[in-house]
Amino acid sequence: MIPVRYTPILVPLVMTFFVACCVSLLLTLNSVGFIAGFVGLWLRNWMVAWAFAFPAGIFALPLARRIVALLTA
């Protein structure tokens, strides 16, 4: 089992994994349609998206928490 102290890294890791998966699937499908070699193209796009999304998620999550704290009572 992974120690709980890694939660601040694991939450954005898992979250961006799924978000990058869904967004890259949608955008790849929208751009080229379901063509031969689609899965390979989508997986390459997914990895590029995730490589960007994970560091962005690390920085965005604390900012999002602060914004939500300001907007809620």
ZIRAKA-V989717 format. One record per helix or strand of 3 or more residues. SS is the DSSP state (2 for helix, 1 for strand). FROM is the first residue (numbers start at 0). TO is the last residue. If there is no record, write none. Layout:
SS	FROM	TO
SS	FROM	TO
This chain:
2	3	31
2	37	70
